[in-house]
Amino acid sequence: MSQTIEQQEAARNKLRKFIERSAPGLGEPLIALRDPDTGQMAMQLHWSSDDGEEWSLSGLDQPSLDRRILNSVIVECRVFFMVGEDCYLPGIVRALQRLSPERARGLDPLKKHVAQIVRDGALVSPEGGAMMYSGRLEMDNGLGPGKLLGADQITMDYINGVAFHEDDSRRARLDNVSDMESVLLAVILQLDVLLRIVGNVRRQVMHDIKAGHISLDA
């Protein structure tokens, strides 16, 4: 019984911290890049013509952030996908299930939703594949010959190899990506999906509190 009480209190602590860390404003510089009408990350193609008949692509606007700002968003977000962090998203879902055991199986879809983007302490591709690919087909990208790097791989290489300067091999693999602009775009797109899922988990937690399914009081 004592262990069960301790586990429940640990779960409450996780959810309290999660509510605080996921409060509105999380990742705001990145979220502000979303199209105000669709709520999605959007690219805009620009076409030009000298005679009004033959048109050619003259430019491309895509979501972008200064590297320092993007790195600050990464620092905010890493607590949701790094194993061992109190706000690690799979752990937050488990805490929610622990405090409401009779509804635990009903929360399995939320668990699967989180697993689409966060697994084993890393950001991964959502179901259906990566949001973008980059790299050189003729080179071994560290994933095997003939393979392109997906946004999830690029993002984790950037986070661990550039933003946190912890892994030289990851940083070297980014040399296989066409340019740094593509690297930063991949990170932006991957973090955008993570922030959406963090928001979905937060809404479920707040709903369960309001509905009386769980209580964060000791």
C-alpha positions as CSV (number, residue, x, y, z in Angstrom):
1,M,0.0,0.0,0.0
2,S,2.8,2.4,0.9
3,Q,4.5,1.8,-2.5
4,T,1.2,2.5,-4.3
5,I,0.8,5.8,-2.5
6,E,4.4,6.7,-3.4
7,Q,3.8,5.9,-7.0
8,Q,0.6,7.9,-7.1
9,E,2.3,10.9,-5.5
10,A,5.1,10.6,-8.1
11,A,2.5,10.5,-10.8
12,R,0.9,13.7,-9.4
13,N,4.3,15.4,-9.3
14,K,4.9,14.6,-13.0
15,L,1.5,16.0,-14.0
16,R,2.0,19.1,-12.0
17,K,5.3,19.8,-13.6
18,F,3.9,18.9,-17.0
19,I,1.0,21.4,-16.6
20,E,3.6,24.1,-15.7
21,R,6.0,23.3,-18.5
22,S,3.3,23.0,-21.2
23,A,1.5,26.2,-20.4
24,P,0.4,28.5,-23.2
25,G,3.4,30.3,-24.7
26,L,5.5,27.1,-25.0
27,G,7.5,27.3,-28.2
28,E,5.9,30.6,-29.1
29,P,8.5,31.8,-31.6
30,L,8.0,28.6,-33.6
31,I,4.2,28.5,-33.2
32,A,4.0,32.0,-34.6
33,L,5.3,30.6,-37.9
34,R,2.0,28.8,-38.4
35,D,-0.4,30.1,-41.1
36,P,-3.1,32.1,-39.2
37,D,-5.8,30.8,-41.5
38,T,-4.9,27.1,-41.6
39,G,-2.8,26.7,-38.4
40,Q,-0.3,24.8,-40.5
41,M,3.3,25.4,-41.4
42,A,3.1,26.7,-45.0
43,M,5.5,27.4,-47.8
44,Q,4.7,30.0,-50.5
45,L,6.0,29.7,-54.1
46,H,6.5,32.8,-56.1
47,W,6.2,32.8,-59.9
48,S,7.2,35.4,-62.4
49,S,6.7,36.0,-66.1
50,D,8.0,38.5,-68.6
51,D,5.3,38.0,-71.2
52,G,2.4,36.7,-69.1
53,E,2.6,33.4,-70.9
54,E,5.7,31.6,-69.7
55,W,6.0,31.4,-66.0
56,S,9.0,30.4,-63.9
57,L,9.6,29.9,-60.2
58,S,11.3,33.0,-58.8
59,G,11.3,32.4,-55.1
60,L,10.2,30.3,-52.1
61,D,9.1,31.5,-48.7
62,Q,9.4,28.8,-46.0
63,P,9.2,28.8,-42.2
64,S,12.5,30.0,-40.7
65,L,13.9,31.0,-37.4
66,D,17.3,32.4,-36.3
67,R,19.4,29.6,-35.0
68,R,19.7,31.0,-31.5
69,I,15.9,31.3,-31.3
70,L,15.5,27.8,-32.6
71,N,18.0,26.5,-30.1
72,S,16.1,28.1,-27.3
73,V,12.9,26.3,-28.5
74,I,14.8,23.1,-28.4
75,V,15.9,23.7,-24.8
76,E,12.2,24.3,-23.9
77,C,11.1,21.1,-25.7
78,R,13.7,18.6,-24.8
79,V,12.0,17.8,-21.5
80,F,9.2,16.2,-23.5
81,F,11.3,13.8,-25.5
82,M,14.4,13.0,-23.4
83,V,14.2,9.9,-21.3
84,G,14.6,10.6,-17.6
85,E,13.0,14.0,-17.7
86,D,9.9,14.5,-15.5
87,C,7.9,15.7,-18.5
88,Y,8.9,12.9,-20.9
89,L,5.6,12.5,-22.8
90,P,5.3,8.7,-22.6
91,G,5.9,9.0,-18.8
92,I,3.2,11.6,-18.6
93,V,0.6,9.3,-20.2
94,R,1.7,6.5,-17.8
95,A,1.2,8.9,-14.9
96,L,-2.3,9.8,-16.2
97,Q,-3.1,6.1,-16.4
98,R,-1.7,5.4,-13.0
99,L,-4.0,8.0,-11.3
100,S,-7.0,6.7,-13.2
101,P,-6.5,2.9,-13.5
102,E,-10.1,2.2,-14.4
103,R,-9.6,4.4,-17.5
104,A,-6.1,3.2,-18.3
105,R,-7.0,1.1,-21.3
106,G,-9.2,3.9,-22.6
107,L,-6.1,6.1,-22.7
108,D,-4.2,3.7,-24.9
109,P,-5.0,5.8,-28.1
110,L,-3.3,8.8,-26.4
111,K,-0.3,6.5,-25.7
112,K,-0.1,5.5,-29.4
113,H,-0.6,9.2,-30.4
114,V,2.5,10.1,-28.4
115,A,4.5,7.2,-29.7
116,Q,4.1,8.5,-33.2
117,I,6.6,11.2,-32.5
118,V,8.4,10.3,-29.2
119,R,10.1,6.9,-28.8
120,D,13.1,5.8,-26.8
121,G,14.2,9.3,-25.9
122,A,14.1,10.6,-29.5
123,L,11.9,12.4,-32.0
124,V,10.7,10.0,-34.7
125,S,8.7,10.2,-37.9
126,P,4.9,10.3,-37.6
127,E,2.9,7.4,-39.1
128,G,3.2,7.7,-42.9
129,G,6.9,8.7,-43.0
130,A,9.0,11.7,-42.5
131,M,7.6,15.2,-43.2
132,M,10.6,15.9,-45.4
133,Y,13.7,14.2,-46.7
134,S,17.1,15.6,-47.6
135,G,20.6,14.2,-48.3
136,R,22.6,12.8,-51.1
137,L,21.5,9.4,-52.5
138,E,24.9,8.6,-53.9
139,M,26.5,8.8,-50.4
140,D,26.3,6.7,-47.3
141,N,24.4,9.0,-44.9
142,G,25.1,6.8,-41.9
143,L,21.7,5.1,-42.5
144,G,22.9,3.0,-45.4
145,P,23.6,3.7,-49.1
146,G,20.8,5.0,-51.2
147,K,18.9,6.5,-48.3
148,L,17.8,10.0,-47.7
149,L,17.8,11.6,-44.2
150,G,14.3,12.2,-42.8
151,A,13.3,15.2,-40.8
152,D,13.4,13.1,-37.6
153,Q,17.0,12.0,-38.2
154,I,18.1,15.4,-39.2
155,T,16.4,17.0,-36.2
156,M,18.1,14.6,-33.7
157,D,21.4,15.0,-35.4
158,Y,21.1,18.8,-35.2
159,I,20.0,18.7,-31.5
160,N,22.8,16.3,-30.4
161,G,25.4,17.4,-32.8
162,V,25.0,21.2,-33.2
163,A,22.6,22.6,-30.5
164,F,24.2,20.7,-27.7
165,H,27.6,19.9,-29.3
166,E,27.6,16.4,-27.8
167,D,28.1,14.1,-30.8
168,D,30.6,14.7,-33.6
169,S,29.3,11.8,-35.7
170,R,25.8,13.3,-35.8
171,R,27.2,16.7,-36.7
172,A,29.2,15.2,-39.5
173,R,26.2,13.4,-40.9
174,L,24.5,16.8,-41.4
175,D,27.1,17.5,-44.1
176,N,25.1,15.1,-46.2
177,V,22.1,17.5,-46.1
178,S,21.9,19.9,-49.0
179,D,22.2,23.1,-46.9
180,M,21.8,24.5,-43.4
181,E,18.5,26.1,-44.4
182,S,17.1,22.6,-45.1
183,V,18.4,21.4,-41.7
184,L,16.7,24.2,-39.9
185,L,13.4,23.6,-41.8
186,A,13.5,19.9,-40.8
187,V,13.9,20.9,-37.1
188,I,11.1,23.4,-37.3
189,L,8.7,20.9,-38.9
190,Q,9.6,18.2,-36.4
191,L,9.3,20.4,-33.3
192,D,6.0,21.8,-34.7
193,V,4.5,18.3,-34.6
194,L,5.9,17.7,-31.1
195,L,4.3,20.9,-29.8
196,R,1.0,19.9,-31.2
197,I,1.1,16.5,-29.4
198,V,2.2,18.2,-26.2
199,G,-0.9,20.4,-26.5
200,N,-3.1,17.4,-27.1
201,V,-1.7,15.6,-24.0
202,R,-2.2,18.8,-22.0
203,R,-5.8,19.1,-23.1
204,Q,-6.4,15.5,-22.0
205,V,-4.8,16.1,-18.6
206,M,-6.8,19.2,-18.0
207,H,-10.0,17.5,-19.1
208,D,-9.5,14.6,-16.7
209,I,-8.9,17.0,-13.8
210,K,-12.0,19.1,-14.7
211,A,-14.1,15.9,-15.1
212,G,-13.0,14.6,-11.7
213,H,-11.2,11.5,-13.1
214,I,-8.0,12.5,-11.4
215,S,-6.9,14.9,-8.7
216,L,-3.5,16.4,-8.2
217,D,-4.1,17.2,-4.6
218,A,-2.0,15.1,-2.2
